[in-house]
Amino acid sequence: MTELGHTKNAERKLQLSLLALRLTIAWFLMQWVLDKFLNPDHTARIFAFFYKVPIDISLSPVIGSIQLIVVTAFLLGFMKPISYGAVALMHTVTTLSTWKSILMPFAEGSNQLFSTGVPVLAACWALFALREHDVLLSFDAWRDARKNRYRT
């Protein structure tokens, strides 16, 4: 294989990997978005316990709607600097709010499942850092290609 062929092959593998990250992160976060609509009381309890911010359950669908817009934009590869950054920031806040369970997963009252948020957080930031290579099924990449096609 030539050096050019190897480079194109590596770029294609990177693009497929980034698409897989984007799809699975969106799936992971969409569960929490839907929870805000389906179980608003649960959201209020999470905000009070983990974020130390009491909210009325009527705010849960509002928060869910905002997150739905952000996660959908992220899923579609739309406004990548903003949507990827917002997803990474949202998950950073969520992960940091569970720091006790992450640092002491076997302590009384801890939940080992919170540790799963750490590799997801790394994936969010990796995708943000590599967003210009995330072009498969991406609205931004489609728009840019279309713009460049008509520029000549």
Kinemage of the C-alpha trace (Angstrom):
@kinemage 1
@onewidth
@group {chain A} dominant
@subgroup {mainchain}
@vectorlist {calphas} color= white
{ca met a 1} P 0.000 0.000 0.000
{ca thr a 2} L 1.305 3.438 -0.877
{ca glu a 3} L 1.744 6.145 1.726
{ca leu a 4} L -1.215 8.034 0.259
{ca gly a 5} L -3.376 4.892 0.400
{ca his a 6} L -2.345 4.291 3.986
{ca thr a 7} L -3.217 7.900 4.914
{ca lys a 8} L -6.642 7.666 3.252
{ca asn a 9} L -7.289 4.335 4.994
{ca ala a 10} L -6.301 5.789 8.380
{ca glu a 11} L -8.506 8.859 7.795
{ca arg a 12} L -11.476 6.639 6.897
{ca lys a 13} L -10.964 4.562 10.057
{ca leu a 14} L -10.820 7.765 12.104
{ca gln a 15} L -14.026 9.036 10.481
{ca leu a 16} L -15.855 5.772 11.196
{ca ser a 17} L -14.589 5.758 14.788
{ca leu a 18} L -15.746 9.333 15.355
{ca leu a 19} L -19.158 8.550 13.871
{ca ala a 20} L -19.459 5.576 16.224
{ca leu a 21} L -18.565 7.814 19.172
{ca arg a 22} L -21.087 10.473 18.130
{ca leu a 23} L -23.921 7.973 17.677
{ca thr a 24} L -23.296 6.125 20.932
{ca ile a 25} L -22.757 9.266 23.012
{ca ala a 26} L -26.026 10.676 21.629
{ca trp a 27} L -27.808 7.413 22.481
{ca phe a 28} L -26.313 7.484 25.996
{ca leu a 29} L -27.377 11.112 26.611
{ca met a 30} L -30.797 10.759 24.983
{ca gln a 31} L -31.832 8.387 27.771
{ca trp a 32} L -31.342 11.214 30.274
{ca val a 33} L -33.155 13.668 28.021
{ca leu a 34} L -36.175 11.361 27.812
{ca asp a 35} L -36.096 10.817 31.574
{ca lys a 36} L -36.768 14.539 32.048
{ca phe a 37} L -40.052 14.170 30.147
{ca leu a 38} L -41.094 10.729 31.350
{ca asn a 39} L -40.119 11.088 35.010
{ca pro a 40} L -39.835 14.783 35.965
{ca asp a 41} L -39.839 13.981 39.684
{ca his a 42} L -36.678 11.920 39.189
{ca thr a 43} L -35.004 14.923 37.553
{ca ala a 44} L -35.935 17.159 40.477
{ca arg a 45} L -34.444 14.637 42.912
{ca ile a 46} L -31.239 14.375 40.859
{ca phe a 47} L -30.841 18.152 40.767
{ca ala a 48} L -31.397 18.432 44.507
{ca phe a 49} L -29.099 15.563 45.472
{ca phe a 50} L -26.227 15.730 42.978
{ca tyr a 51} L -26.202 19.376 41.884
{ca lys a 52} L -27.463 20.773 45.206
{ca val a 53} L -29.969 22.853 43.231
{ca pro a 54} L -33.611 22.301 44.108
{ca ile a 55} L -35.878 22.693 41.090
{ca asp a 56} L -39.616 22.472 40.628
{ca ile a 57} L -40.664 19.443 38.601
{ca ser a 58} L -42.286 21.806 36.075
{ca leu a 59} L -38.754 22.828 35.003
{ca ser a 60} L -37.830 19.282 34.083
{ca pro a 61} L -39.436 19.365 30.595
{ca val a 62} L -37.876 22.785 29.956
{ca ile a 63} L -34.415 21.434 30.798
{ca gly a 64} L -35.212 18.333 28.751
{ca ser a 65} L -36.217 20.457 25.750
{ca ile a 66} L -32.953 22.397 25.856
{ca gln a 67} L -30.970 19.190 26.161
{ca leu a 68} L -33.003 17.617 23.345
{ca ile a 69} L -32.017 20.471 21.024
{ca val a 70} L -28.335 20.216 22.015
{ca val a 71} L -28.159 16.414 21.764
{ca thr a 72} L -30.043 16.387 18.440
{ca ala a 73} L -27.661 19.010 17.004
{ca phe a 74} L -24.772 16.894 18.283
{ca leu a 75} L -26.241 13.726 16.757
{ca leu a 76} L -26.629 15.450 13.391
{ca gly a 77} L -23.148 16.996 13.460
{ca phe a 78} L -24.749 20.448 13.345
{ca met a 79} L -22.896 23.518 14.637
{ca lys a 80} L -20.161 21.190 15.847
{ca pro a 81} L -18.066 23.657 17.878
{ca ile a 82} L -21.158 24.659 19.861
{ca ser a 83} L -23.065 21.364 20.067
{ca tyr a 84} L -20.001 19.171 20.712
{ca gly a 85} L -18.710 21.658 23.281
{ca ala a 86} L -22.116 21.843 24.982
{ca val a 87} L -22.372 18.039 25.159
{ca ala a 88} L -18.855 17.764 26.596
{ca leu a 89} L -19.595 20.514 29.115
{ca met a 90} L -22.956 19.026 30.149
{ca his a 91} L -21.391 15.633 30.705
{ca thr a 92} L -18.447 17.188 32.566
{ca val a 93} L -20.833 18.796 35.058
{ca thr a 94} L -22.754 15.548 35.446
{ca thr a 95} L -19.606 13.495 35.939
{ca leu a 96} L -18.117 15.939 38.451
{ca ser a 97} L -21.353 15.903 40.440
{ca thr a 98} L -20.828 12.188 41.098
{ca trp a 99} L -17.182 12.501 42.142
{ca lys a 100} L -17.661 10.720 45.461
{ca ser a 101} L -18.976 7.569 43.806
{ca ile a 102} L -16.256 7.771 41.164
{ca leu a 103} L -13.425 8.128 43.674
{ca met a 104} L -14.876 5.642 46.177
{ca pro a 105} L -17.022 3.222 44.168
{ca phe a 106} L -17.274 0.651 46.976
{ca ala a 107} L -18.108 3.065 49.803
{ca glu a 108} L -21.506 2.914 51.460
{ca gly a 109} L -24.078 4.772 49.365
{ca ser a 110} L -21.822 4.814 46.285
{ca asn a 111} L -22.791 3.406 42.948
{ca gln a 112} L -20.158 1.762 40.748
{ca leu a 113} L -22.172 2.611 37.646
{ca phe a 114} L -21.151 6.265 37.953
{ca ser a 115} L -17.648 5.192 36.909
{ca thr a 116} L -19.024 4.515 33.425
{ca gly a 117} L -19.389 8.255 32.987
{ca val a 118} L -15.613 8.747 33.013
{ca pro a 119} L -14.819 7.005 29.694
{ca val a 120} L -17.904 8.650 28.174
{ca leu a 121} L -16.517 11.999 29.310
{ca ala a 122} L -13.168 11.201 27.672
{ca ala a 123} L -15.004 10.248 24.477
{ca cys a 124} L -16.946 13.543 24.519
{ca trp a 125} L -13.760 15.600 24.796
{ca ala a 126} L -11.947 13.469 22.197
{ca leu a 127} L -14.804 14.001 19.763
{ca phe a 128} L -14.766 17.736 20.482
{ca ala a 129} L -11.001 17.872 19.837
{ca leu a 130} L -11.307 15.869 16.597
{ca arg a 131} L -14.572 17.403 15.381
{ca glu a 132} L -13.129 18.599 12.045
{ca his a 133} L -12.486 14.934 11.168
{ca asp a 134} L -16.038 13.877 12.105
{ca val a 135} L -17.570 14.234 8.653
{ca leu a 136} L -19.670 11.100 8.115
{ca leu a 137} L -23.411 11.790 8.362
{ca ser a 138} L -22.573 15.306 9.554
{ca phe a 139} L -24.730 18.282 8.595
{ca asp a 140} L -21.780 20.675 8.893
{ca ala a 141} L -19.623 18.534 6.586
{ca trp a 142} L -22.481 18.237 4.073
{ca arg a 143} L -23.061 22.017 4.153
{ca asp a 144} L -19.345 22.773 3.761
{ca ala a 145} L -18.980 20.349 0.833
{ca arg a 146} L -22.020 21.862 -0.838
{ca lys a 147} L -20.717 25.395 -0.298
{ca asn a 148} L -17.306 24.452 -1.739
{ca arg a 149} L -18.913 22.759 -4.752
{ca tyr a 150} L -20.724 25.943 -5.765
{ca arg a 151} L -17.806 28.243 -4.988
{ca thr a 152} L -15.888 27.340 -8.174
